[in-house]
Amino acid sequence: MYKEVIVIRQDLQLPKGKLAVQVAHAAVDLIRTAEQSLVEAWHDDAAKKVVLKVPSQKELFQLKSKAKRAGLNTAVIRDAGRTVLVPGTVTCIGIGPDVEEKIDAVTGELPMV
């Protein structure tokens, strides 16, 4: 099985709509940058997406580094700053799509949003 994971910073306390849009940005960026064979396998396997959370930007970047060391595709999302955040604020990261077990080795201990 394949999946994507989007990890949101909880310290920002994003409104629900803003959170949804940041997750969407991450999902799209992952597809733009991933290996095409993984995208096709993920899509054919129901295109699973999971949204998790970390307390702060520090943990977010630690997770990104861990994902990169594991050979996973990542995307860092920075807000444009047109509504509730300062321009350039890092809101979330995306990981994948890839084999579920490979992603779980990096994100498996994180709580869901």
N, C-alpha and C positions, 0 to 999 in steps of 0.2 A: 504494500500500500504506500501511497505517496501523500504528502501534504505540504502546506505552507503554514508558517507560524508568524503572526504579527505580535510584537511585544510593545506595550504602551507604558509610558512613564506615569505612575500614579500621583507623583508629587505635583503635577500640573493641574490636577482635578478638572480635566476638560469636560465641558458640557457634552451631553450625549451626541449631539449632531456633529460637533467638532471632532470628537473621538471617532465617529463613524467615517468621516471624510479622511482623517489621517490614516486609518486602517485601509481605506480604499486606495489611497496614494501608494501605500507600501505594497499592497497586492499587485497593483499595476506595474510598479517599478520592478518588482521581482520577476515578473513575466518578461519584461523588456530586457533583462540582463542575464537570465538563466540560460543554460544549455537547452537548445530546442528539443532534444530527445527527452529531457526531464520534464519540460513543459507538456509535451505530448503525453507522456506516461501519466503525469499528474492529472491532466485534463480527462484522459480516458478512464481514470480511477476515481471519478466523481469530484475532482477539484477541491478536495478537503482544505478548509482554512480554519485555523484556531487562533483565538485572540487571548494572549496572556498578559501578565503585568509584572513590573518591577517597581521598587520604591522610587528610584531616582535615575538621573542621567548617568551617574557613575556606574551603576549596575547594568544599565543599558549598554554602555560601551564595553564593559567587561564581557558581557554576553556576546556582543558582536565579535570581539577578539576570539573568544572560544569557538564561535561558529566558523570563523575564517580558518582557524587552525584545524578544524574538522573537515575543511574542504567544502563548506556550504556557501551558497550564494547568499549575499546579504544586501539590504538596501536601507540607508539611513534617511529618514524623512525629516525635513526642516520646514517649518511653517513659513508662509509668505508674510505673515504679520498683518493681514488685512482686517482681522476681527479681534480676537481675544488675546493673542500672544504677540510678543515682540518678534519682529522679523528675524528669521534664522534660528528660532528656538527648535531644538531637536525634540520631536514628539514621540517617535517610535522607530523601531527597526523591523524589517521583514527578514525572514529566513526561509530559504527554499525556492521553489519546490524541490523536494528530494524524497528519498526513501524515509518513511516514517520513523524507523528505528534509529537512523542516523541523526535526525532532528531531535528525537526524544532524548538521545544521549547528551544533548546540549541544553534542552529546554524542559525536560521531563519533570523537574522539581518545581517549576513555576506555577503559581495559581492562575486560574482563569479569571478573566474580567467579569 
